[in-house]
Structures are given as C-alpha cells and as structure tokens.
C-alpha cells in the first residue's frame, strides 16, 4: 500500500469505475498528477513480512492472556464457566471480526475503523461520529496496553514468589502493589523503546512470536496433562458452574466469566493499524483479522480446558499465595524448575503481546492526531525521519499507560476493575461503525473492498451489534457482591470521565475545526488471482 503523503497532498480514491478497471487488470492506482508521491511511513513488501500480516499481530496473545485472566471466570462461576464462556465468546468474536474485516478491507489505513467512519456516515455527521469512535478506540487500546503491562508485571513477580521459600501456607516473598506498578512502568518503557524501532526491525522481532506461541501452547498443555496427578473428571470440567460472584444467580455468575475472553479477543483492527506499513493491506488485513480470532479461539479453548482438568485442589489453587491460579497449576505440575520453565514462555508471550498492542495503539494515536483530534496533535503526528515511524505517538501511549497504571499503587482491585474498560470501549467503537453502515446504507455509497461477507453480511452485523451491547452492560457490573469500595467496578467511572472530557472538548472548540478523518490513502489494488491465493 502506498501513501500519498500528508492529508493535504492526498487524493480521494472513491472512483468505483476506475478502481474496478484497475482491479481487473491487476494494475495499481498511480499518484495524482502534479503531486510527487511521498511515503508517510515506511512500507514492507518482503515475503516474511507479508506472512506476518497474514497471521495477524494479535493472534499470538493467548498463551499469555489465558493464564493472566484465568482467575476471573473461575472465581465467578467455576470451571464450566471458564470453558464455555471462552467457546461462546470466540464464536461471537468471529462475528465482530468478520464485520470489521469487511469494512477495513475497503479502507485499510492506520486509523482502522476510525477512518472507515468517514465512508459509512453522511458528510454532515462524519465529525461527531468519528470523534466518538476515535476516542472510544483510543481509550480501549490504551487501557489494553496498560493492562497487559500490568499482567506481565504480576507474572514476573508471581514467578519470584514461586521460587522463594514456602512454609506450607505462604511464600517468603509476596509482591506489593507498589512493586507491581513500578515493574509495569519499567516494562512499558522497554515496550516503548521496541515500538520506536524501524518497521522492518519491528517485523523481524515479532515475526517469530506467533509460531512460538502456538508450539509453546501445545507443549504446555501436553506437559500439564502428563505431569499433573489426580486430574479432574470431564463431567466436572464441562458442567460444574458455581455462584462465586455472590449475586445469587449461577446464570449471572456465568456471564461475568466472559471478561476473560472479551479482554483477550478484542482489538480486531489491530493489524489494520499497521496497514500503512504492510503491503497489500486491503487483502492481508482481513485475512489476518479472521485468522487471528480463529487461532486465538482454538488455542485459547485448548489452554482453558487443560487448566481446568489440572485443578486438582480447586479451592487451594484459587487461594494460591502466588496470586494467580495458572501459576499454581504450573508449579503443582512441574515443581519449581519445570513450573518456572513453562511460566517463562507465558511471560515472554505476554510481553510481546504488549508490544503488539502498543504498536496498534500508537498507530491509532498517530492517525487520530494527524486529524487534529488530540491535544498538541502536530507534535504527536510527527513521523521520525530516521525510523519512518510515529515515535512521538509511541511515547504518548507509554505516558498515558503509565498514568493509568499508577492507580494500582492505591489498590490492586481498583486497577484491575478499571482494565475492564478495554473490551467495552474497543467493541463499542467497532459496532458504532457497523451500525452506521447499516443505518445509512441507503444514503451513503459504500465501495466494497476485496473481502466481503456477501448475503451473510447483514445477519452477522446484527449478531455482532446485539452481542456487544449485551456483554458491555454485563462487564460494567461489579464482579463481586456485597459491593465495597475495594471490589467496585470502576471501569464505568473511567469511561464516564473520558466521555465528559471528550464531549466537553468537542463543544468548547473541537467541533469548529475537527472535520473527521482527513487522510485519503491511495490503495495498491491487486488482481483477483492473488486474492484467491490467500484462501
């Protein structure tokens, strides 16, 4: 994909007859007459990096994310809740991902669904729709980055506990809230350094991360099942539902278990945020999005089922002094040496999950700021002349994530509940665009991309919208009852604060100068025979 420079230099590509002719001929759209082509960010066209676009940046997160969130469905509703929430959530995630893939296939830019807003909403409504979608997406992405860094910190410190002396009731080392936050800040800084590298360097670093995740996931499952004595029965794993939330309803406790899969299976347009640095993004992006959900769903379900079979002493593992049920499962199966070795891969994968999440977030911040939607937008939208990447936007994300994680100094429960905003904020930003596409379909001519859902598009879109609306309400509920200041779900408070800020800023001045996504990229369209090779 080639970029036509800055917004003022760009040309609109919404000319269906010409675009269609060039798709048939296999030729690409050339630069506008009189305007010299200039790349806003570096592009990648090598075979290895095309492979990276196909497999997706986010699909490799499950080995880290499933252990990180395993406590949530277990505490809420027991093993069957963990198993079936993952399965159902993965199916719903595929509906959302497919809807997103169809839209971003038409307009694959660093702004992802934010940019698509411009092409599914009538011109007079574009600014306010794009403003809402952009802020929801940025909030969800940033909360996701900070939460991944925090969970990596928890994992590292849990590993420290695992390897300290144990008196039969507790470990000699127990991490404090301050230590967890400080380590997460250090990790965010390291991630920021990695994400500031050139695009080619980033791809080389992350390329090996997806296959290692899959191989390590299978290896961990086999090792746990072989080494764990007295495994639970299949009936217990697949049918045992409890009311661990205290809400007085097993059904509602089951619903609270969706937080794990919702937190993991989101950021569907994450790969698209790198589209301006990936060749053939209109094709590779949608394939990567759907493949990411498919692989994450299968591997995540495999890990969840394995962990549930290995819950030899359910109550004792939930009350593990390590603070993480998955860490105790690893320790019980492999001892200190074997458990630590397996846990190392979990930490490694989760760390690179944080890097990929930060990559997606920084590209969204870059796209949002170049449309003058953030404070000091001119500074954040600058592209580093050496790396050809938005380095300033990287450190904006690092700064925002650090500020969010500092809340954890006061209370671990508070910061964990705030991280609940990740899934609702991101998913709502997606379905807002999907809904607009349905509502304004007769008023706005939408030029489809290479990937389309065809006759299944509308039913899949509706399922995605209904599911996100329903599950977002559930995820804003306090996870435990009775409700106290410590276990209150403060995600709704953070969402309200950001909403008040964004709407206030809009009415005070932004509505006079913000016109929505202004970048009009020139897509390099490819022949249909190349599309067929991907399926």
Secondary structure in CASP SS format (residue, H / E / C, confidence):
PFRMAT SS
TARGET T0000
AUTHOR 0000-0000-0000
METHOD secondary structure of the structure
MODEL  1
X C 1.00
X E 1.00
X C 1.00
X E 1.00
X C 1.00
X C 1.00
X H 1.00
X H 1.00
X H 1.00
X C 1.00
X C 1.00
X C 1.00
X C 1.00
X C 1.00
X C 1.00
X H 1.00
X H 1.00
X H 1.00
X H 1.00
X H 1.00
X H 1.00
X H 1.00
X H 1.00
X H 1.00
X H 1.00
X C 1.00
X C 1.00
X C 1.00
X C 1.00
X C 1.00
X C 1.00
X C 1.00
X C 1.00
X C 1.00
X C 1.00
X C 1.00
X C 1.00
X E 1.00
X C 1.00
X C 1.00
X C 1.00
X C 1.00
X C 1.00
X C 1.00
X C 1.00
X C 1.00
X H 1.00
X H 1.00
X H 1.00
X H 1.00
X H 1.00
X H 1.00
X H 1.00
X H 1.00
X H 1.00
X C 1.00
X C 1.00
X C 1.00
X H 1.00
X H 1.00
X H 1.00
X H 1.00
X H 1.00
X H 1.00
X H 1.00
X H 1.00
X H 1.00
X H 1.00
X H 1.00
X H 1.00
X H 1.00
X H 1.00
X H 1.00
X H 1.00
X H 1.00
X H 1.00
X H 1.00
X C 1.00
X H 1.00
X H 1.00
X H 1.00
X H 1.00
X H 1.00
X H 1.00
X H 1.00
X H 1.00
X H 1.00
X H 1.00
X H 1.00
X H 1.00
X H 1.00
X H 1.00
X H 1.00
X H 1.00
X H 1.00
X H 1.00
X H 1.00
X H 1.00
X H 1.00
X H 1.00
X H 1.00
X H 1.00
X H 1.00
X H 1.00
X H 1.00
X H 1.00
X C 1.00
X C 1.00
X C 1.00
X C 1.00
X C 1.00
X C 1.00
X H 1.00
X H 1.00
X H 1.00
X H 1.00
X H 1.00
X H 1.00
X H 1.00
X C 1.00
X C 1.00
X C 1.00
X H 1.00
X H 1.00
X H 1.00
X H 1.00
X H 1.00
X H 1.00
X H 1.00
X H 1.00
X H 1.00
X H 1.00
X H 1.00
X H 1.00
X H 1.00
X H 1.00
X H 1.00
X H 1.00
X H 1.00
X H 1.00
X H 1.00
X H 1.00
X H 1.00
X H 1.00
X H 1.00
X H 1.00
X H 1.00
X H 1.00
X H 1.00
X H 1.00
X H 1.00
X H 1.00
X H 1.00
X H 1.00
X H 1.00
X H 1.00
X H 1.00
X H 1.00
X H 1.00
X H 1.00
X H 1.00
X H 1.00
X C 1.00
X C 1.00
X C 1.00
X E 1.00
X C 1.00
X C 1.00
X C 1.00
X C 1.00
X E 1.00
X C 1.00
X C 1.00
X C 1.00
X C 1.00
X C 1.00
X H 1.00
X H 1.00
X H 1.00
X H 1.00
X H 1.00
X H 1.00
X H 1.00
X H 1.00
X H 1.00
X H 1.00
X H 1.00
X H 1.00
X H 1.00
X H 1.00
X H 1.00
X H 1.00
X H 1.00
X H 1.00
X H 1.00
X C 1.00
X C 1.00
X C 1.00
X H 1.00
X H 1.00
X H 1.00
X H 1.00
X H 1.00
X H 1.00
X H 1.00
X H 1.00
X H 1.00
X H 1.00
X H 1.00
X H 1.00
X H 1.00
X H 1.00
X H 1.00
X H 1.00
X H 1.00
X H 1.00
X H 1.00
X H 1.00
X H 1.00
X H 1.00
X H 1.00
X H 1.00
X H 1.00
X H 1.00
X H 1.00
X H 1.00
X H 1.00
X C 1.00
X C 1.00
X C 1.00
X C 1.00
X C 1.00
X C 1.00
X H 1.00
X H 1.00
X H 1.00
X H 1.00
X H 1.00
X H 1.00
X C 1.00
X C 1.00
X C 1.00
X C 1.00
X C 1.00
X C 1.00
X C 1.00
X C 1.00
X C 1.00
X C 1.00
X H 1.00
X H 1.00
X H 1.00
X H 1.00
X H 1.00
X H 1.00
X H 1.00
X C 1.00
X H 1.00
X H 1.00
X H 1.00
X H 1.00
X H 1.00
X H 1.00
X H 1.00
X C 1.00
X C 1.00
X C 1.00
X C 1.00
X C 1.00
X C 1.00
X C 1.00
X H 1.00
X H 1.00
X H 1.00
X H 1.00
X H 1.00
X H 1.00
X C 1.00
X C 1.00
X C 1.00
X H 1.00
X H 1.00
X H 1.00
X H 1.00
X H 1.00
X H 1.00
X H 1.00
X H 1.00
X H 1.00
X H 1.00
X H 1.00
X H 1.00
X H 1.00
X H 1.00
X H 1.00
X H 1.00
X H 1.00
X H 1.00
X H 1.00
X H 1.00
X H 1.00
X H 1.00
X H 1.00
X H 1.00
X H 1.00
X H 1.00
X H 1.00
X H 1.00
X H 1.00
X C 1.00
X C 1.00
X C 1.00
X C 1.00
X H 1.00
X H 1.00
X H 1.00
X H 1.00
X H 1.00
X C 1.00
X C 1.00
X C 1.00
X C 1.00
X C 1.00
X C 1.00
X H 1.00
X H 1.00
X H 1.00
X H 1.00
X H 1.00
X H 1.00
X H 1.00
X H 1.00
X H 1.00
X H 1.00
X H 1.00
X H 1.00
X H 1.00
X H 1.00
X H 1.00
X H 1.00
X H 1.00
X H 1.00
X H 1.00
X H 1.00
X H 1.00
X H 1.00
X H 1.00
X H 1.00
X H 1.00
X H 1.00
X H 1.00
X H 1.00
X H 1.00
X H 1.00
X H 1.00
X H 1.00
X H 1.00
X H 1.00
X H 1.00
X H 1.00
X H 1.00
X H 1.00
X H 1.00
X H 1.00
X H 1.00
X H 1.00
X H 1.00
X H 1.00
X H 1.00
X H 1.00
X C 1.00
X C 1.00
X C 1.00
X C 1.00
X C 1.00
X C 1.00
X H 1.00
X H 1.00
X H 1.00
X H 1.00
X C 1.00
X C 1.00
X C 1.00
X C 1.00
X C 1.00
X C 1.00
X C 1.00
X C 1.00
X C 1.00
X C 1.00
X H 1.00
X H 1.00
X H 1.00
X H 1.00
X H 1.00
X H 1.00
X H 1.00
X H 1.00
X H 1.00
X H 1.00
X H 1.00
X H 1.00
X H 1.00
X H 1.00
X H 1.00
X H 1.00
X H 1.00
X H 1.00
X H 1.00
X C 1.00
X C 1.00
X H 1.00
X H 1.00
X H 1.00
X H 1.00
X H 1.00
X H 1.00
X H 1.00
X C 1.00
X C 1.00
X H 1.00
X H 1.00
X H 1.00
X H 1.00
X H 1.00
X H 1.00
X H 1.00
X H 1.00
X H 1.00
X H 1.00
X H 1.00
X H 1.00
X H 1.00
X H 1.00
X H 1.00
X H 1.00
X H 1.00
X H 1.00
X H 1.00
X C 1.00
X C 1.00
X C 1.00
X C 1.00
X C 1.00
X C 1.00
X C 1.00
X C 1.00
X C 1.00
X C 1.00
X C 1.00
X C 1.00
X C 1.00
X C 1.00
X H 1.00
X H 1.00
X H 1.00
X H 1.00
X H 1.00
X H 1.00
X H 1.00
X H 1.00
X H 1.00
X H 1.00
X H 1.00
X H 1.00
X H 1.00
X H 1.00
X H 1.00
X H 1.00
X H 1.00
X H 1.00
X H 1.00
X H 1.00
X H 1.00
X H 1.00
X C 1.00
X C 1.00
X C 1.00
X C 1.00
X C 1.00
X C 1.00
X C 1.00
X C 1.00
X C 1.00
X C 1.00
X C 1.00
X C 1.00
X C 1.00
X C 1.00
X C 1.00
X H 1.00
X H 1.00
X H 1.00
X H 1.00
X H 1.00
X H 1.00
X H 1.00
X H 1.00
X H 1.00
X H 1.00
X H 1.00
X H 1.00
X H 1.00
X H 1.00
X H 1.00
X H 1.00
X H 1.00
X H 1.00
X H 1.00
X H 1.00
X H 1.00
X H 1.00
X H 1.00
X C 1.00
X C 1.00
X C 1.00
X C 1.00
X C 1.00
X C 1.00
X C 1.00
X C 1.00
X E 1.00
X C 1.00
X C 1.00
X C 1.00
X C 1.00
X C 1.00
X H 1.00
X H 1.00
X H 1.00
X H 1.00
X H 1.00
X C 1.00
X C 1.00
X C 1.00
END
